[in-house]
Amino acid sequence: MSWKNPILLLSGIGVSYLGNWIYLIALNISILNLTGSAAAVAGLYMIRPIAILITNTWSGSIIDRVNKRKLMIVIDIIRGVLVFCIPFIGSLWAIYALLLMINIAGAFFGPSSTVYITKLVPQENRKRFNSFMSMTNSGAFLLGPAIAGVLILYVGTELCIMINAISFIVCAFFIYLLPNVDEDLKNVREPIHWRTIVNDWKAVKEFAKAAKYFISVYILFQVAMLIGFAVDSQEVTFIKQHLKLSDRDYGLIVSITGIGSLTGAAVAAIAAKKVQLKLFIGAGMFLTSIGYILFYASFNFITATLAFIFLGFFMAFANSGYATFFQSNVPVEVMGRFGSITDMIQGLIQIGLTLLLGLAAEWFSLQAVCLIFSGVGVLFAAVLLVTVFIPSKSGYFEEKQNAILG
């Protein structure tokens, strides 16, 4: 296969990833410095799932019926303009409101890009492509916090946010250079009515009923990952208030962690043709969950950093494996709808978990609460590890086969 178009896509999304990491570090520090509250920081992590709840009952119906390339371009331009406005707003709740609008637009991008990648990249090359995608994210994870640390130190958080706005526009330009993959779309102009949405939900339900094993693996993986996302919301609070480290230390820890993520993604890309997909998913998620326990059991800068490097290394395998498994087992004609509806369900779970953890962290020991949550994540990951190695289900992990239902 020619890697020209995949490289263009990786470049565009990579620039966006870099901007997002710079922006995320700045935003976390700004909110914590403004409020001093773990719950306020956790609130940042609840905005995206709230946006998903607002949009994802109907966004999948649009995604599966429009040109994915054009939709991704429009989304990035909208997000770039809205992010540009953040530095000019001084109210915490107004910032939350603007972030909600940004995430509403962004709720379309993930499912759209998944469908686009599935159509653009041949099936036998997807695991390697997804590993490169993870590597791109890890590179941004490595460089973003380091750049953010320098920029915050010398020019403040505003410029970090501006850089993210520009990165969305650059990503839109790279996507503009890519080919259309939806030329044969016959129902682009089909209007979206309530009945259409209901029928789309029924189509997703029928797929889920026919693919019970896929759904079981999907649920186990997502629950373990969502627990990780929930404890992520207390990462900066744990580092600054429990470990008593500075903003610069926080940026440095996250930046060094990128070394683990980048190394893991690089190894995953090299091993893509040799290591079984089930190992990527099962072992990758299990060891990632162990990494969260190691991090919240840490007691100084060195132990926290080593735990994060370990976590980042294996998360690269888990993410690459999951993306490939999803693309291989969900029919492309319902992929947008399935992704949107399941994102909405995940959003509900994430809101509940993040709120519960944030409130518990206010009432009890932050470290103890995060260790308990991480332990539950390990249990789900262990069940996932056993489930993916059921011998009779090996066909679900054949990367050159079509989806197997049953």
N, C-alpha and C positions, 0 to 999 in steps of 0.2 A: 504494500500500500504506500501511497505518497503521504509523507508526514507534513507537507506544506500547510494544509488547512488546519490540522490539529495543532500545529505549532503556533499558528496565528491565534487560534482560540485560547491556547494556554497562555500566550503572551498577554492578551487582553484581560483575561480573568486574573492572571498573575499581578498585573498592575493594580487591578481593583482590590485584590487581596492585600497588597502592600499598603494601599491607602487605608483599608479597613483596620489593619493592625495599629497603624499610627494613630488613627482616630479613636480606636477602642481604648488604648492606654490613656490617651488624653482625657477621654470622657469619664473613665473610671476614677481617675485621680481628681478631676474637677468636681464630680459629685460627692466623693468622699470628703474632700477638703471643704466643700460648701456645707455639708450636713453633719459629717462625722458619724453617720448612721449606717450600720450594716444593712438595714432594711431599705434605705434609700438607694444604696448601690444595687441591692437585689432587684429593686424596681426596674433598673435598666434592662435586666435579663427577662423581665416579664412583658416588655413592650412588644417584642417580636411575636411571641405566642398570642398575645391579644390581637395583633394585626392579622395574624393567620386566621383566628376565629372569625374576624369580621369579613374576610375575603374568600376563604377557601371553600365555602359552600357552593360558590359559583365560579371561582377563578379557573378551575380545571376544565369546565365546559367551554370557556373562552380559549384556553391554551390549546386544547385539542382541535380547535376549529380555525385558528388563525396562523399566519406565518410566524414561526417561532423566532427566526432571525430578526424580523422587523420589530416584534414585540420586545425582544431583549434590548434592542437599541433604544427604543422609546423609554423603557424602564430605567436604563442607565442614565439617560439625559434627565429624566424627572428627578431621580435620586441625586444627581450631581447638583441640580439647581436648589433643591431643598436643603441639602447638607451645607451648601454655601451660605444659607441664611442663619444657621445655628449661632455663629459667633456674635450676631447682632441682637440676640435675645438674652435678657438677663434673668428671667423668671424660671425657676426649676420646673414648674408645671407647664409653662409654655414650651420649654425644651422637650419635656416628655410628649407633649401634643405633636410637636414637629417630628420627633423621632417616630411617633406612631404613624404619621403620614408617609415617612420614608420607608418604614417597614411594610406598610400596606402595598406600596408600589413594589417593594422587594419580594413580597410573597409570590409574585408571578414569576420571578427570575429563576428560582431553583428548579421547579418542575419544568419550566420551558427549556432550561439549559440541559436538563437530564434527557428530555426527548430529543433535543438537537444533537447531543453527543451520541446518543444511541443510533441515530440515523446517519451521522457523519462518519463514525468510526466503525469499521468491520468488527464483527463479534469476536473473532479470534485475537484481536489486538486491544480489546477494551481493558483487560486487566492491566496491561502495560501502560495504556493511556491514563487510566485512573491512578496508577502509581505515579506517573509524571504529574498528574493534576495535584496529587497529594504532595509531591515534591515541590511544586510551585507554591502551594499554600505554606509548606514548611519553610521555604526560602523567605517568603514574606513574613512568616512568624519569627524568623531569625533576624531579619533586617529591620522590620517595622518597629518593634519596641526599642531597638538601639537608636534608630533615627528619631523616634518619638522622645526618647530620653534626652538626646542632645537638643532637639528643638524646644522641648518644654523647659529645659534648663536656661536656654538663652533667649527664646522669643515667646514662650508661653504656649498655651493650648490652642489658641485661635488659629495659628498657622497650620498646626496638625490637622485641624478640621478642614481647612481650605484645601490641603493636599488631597484629602479623601474626596472632596468634591471634584477636583480636577481628574482624579484617577477614574471616576465613573465615566467622565466624558472620553477619556483615552480608551477605556474598555469598549465604549460604544463605537468608536472609530475602528478598532480592530475587528469587531463583529461585523461592521459594515463591509469590510474587505472579504468576508467569508461568503461562500455560495449559499443560495437558498436550498433547503432540503424538502420543501413543501410545495413544489411546483404542481404536484398532482392532487393537491387538496381540492376536493370538489364542493365542500360545504363551508368555505371561508365566509361567505356572506349569509349563512344561515342565522337568523335572529335567535337570540337566547331568551327563551320564555321560562316561566316557572315550571311548566310541564317538561321542558327540555332538561332542566336541572334535575328534576325528580327521576326522569328516565336515565340520566347519567349516573345518578346514585345507584339505581337498580343494576346498571351494567357493572359498576364496581363491586356491588354486593354479589352478583353472579360469579364474577371472576374470583372473589375471595372464597366463595363456597367451593369452587372447583379446584382451588390451589391451597388446600388446607395446610400442607407441610410448609410451603413457602410462607404462608401467613404466620405459622408458629415460629419459624426462624426469624422472620421480620419482627415479630412482637418481642421476642427475647432480646434481640440485638438492640432494638429501640429503647426498651425499658432500661437496660444496662447503660446505654448511652445517655438517656435523659437524666438518670440519676447523676451521671458524671457532669452533665450541664448544670444541674441544680447546685452541686457542690462547687462548681466553677464560679458561681455567683458570689461565693465568699472568699475567693482566692486572694484578692487584694486586701480584704479586711484581715484575713488570717496572717498574711505576710507583714502588714503594718502594725496591727494591734496585738497579735499573739507573739509573733517572732520579733517584734519591735524593730523592724527594718525600715529604711528610708524609701522615698519615692525612687531614688536612683537605684537602690538595691532591688526594688520591685521590677523596674525596667530591665535591669541586668539579669535577674533570674529568668524572666520570661524570654529575653533574648538568647541566653545560653540554652534554654530549653529548646529553642529552634534548632540547635545543633542535633539534638536527639531526633527531632521530627524530620529534619532534612536527611540525616543519615538513614533513618528508618525508611523513608520514601525512596531514597536511592537504592537501598538494598532490595526493597520490594520491586522496584522497576527492573533491577538486574535479575531477580529471582522469579519474575512473573511467569516465565515459560517453564520453570522447574518445580515450583512449590505449588501444591494443591490449593485451590480456591477455598476449600473448607478450613485449611490451616490459617489462611489469611483472616477469615471471619472469626472462627472459634477461638484459636489460640491468641489472635491479635486482640480481640475484645476482652478475653479473660485477663491477659497480662496488662492491658490498659487499666482495667478495674483495680488490679493489684497496685498499679502506679498511684491511683488516687489515695489508697490507704497509706502508702509510703509517704506521700506528700503531707497528708494531714497528721501523720505521726512524726514528722520532722521537728527538729528543735533548734536549728540554726540555719544560716545561709547555705552552708555546704550540703547538708542533708536535704533541704528543700530543693536545691538545684539538681542534685543527683536523682531525686525522686521524679522531678519534672522531665529530666532527660530520658529516664526509663519510660515514663508514661508517653511522652511524645514519640519515641521510637516505635512502640508497638501500636499506637493509635494510627500511625501511617498505614500499617498492614490492615488494621480493622476497617478503616474507611475505604481503602482501595478494594478490599474484598467485598464489602457490603455493596458498594456502587456497582461492581461487576455482577454480583448475584442479582441485584435488583434489575439491571438492564437486560439480563439474560432470561428472566422469568416473568416479567410483566409485559404483556403485548403492547407494542408501541402505540396502537390506536386508542388505548385507554390509559396510557402511562401518565399523561397530564392530569387526568381526573383522579386516578388512583393516588398520585403523589400529592395533589392538593387536599383531597379528603383525609388522607392519613396524616398529612402535616397538621391539619386542623385538630385531629384527635390527639396528636402528640403535643400540640399547643395547650390543650386542656390539661394534659398530664403535667407538662412543664410548669404551667402557672401554679397548679396545686403543689407540686414538689418544691418549687422555688419559694413560694409563699410560706409553706410549712417550715422549710429549712431556715428561711430568714427570720421568722418569728421565734422558732426554737433557739436560734443563735442569740436572739435578744434576751431570752429567758434563762438559758442554760449555757454551759461551756461550749464555745464555738468549736473547739477542737473535738470534743466528745460527740457533738451532734454530727459533724462532718465525717468522723470515723464510723459512726453507726450507719449513716447513709451510704458511705463507700462500701461498707461490709455487705449491705443488702445488694448493691450493684455487683459485687463479686459473686454472690449466690446466683443471680440471674445469668451472669456470664458463664458460670460453671455449667448450668443447665444447657445453655446455648452450645457450649463446647461438646457436651455429650450428644446433643441433638444433631449437630451437623455431621457427626461420624456414624450415624445409623447406616449400616451397609446398604439396605434396600433403597435408600434415598440418594445414592451417589449420582444419579442422573441429573439431579437439580444443579450439580456443580460442574457439569460438562460444559466447557466454555464454547464449544463449536456446535452445540445443539440448540434447538429451539426450546421454548419453555415446555416443561413437562407438568401437566396438571394431574392432581389426584390428592 
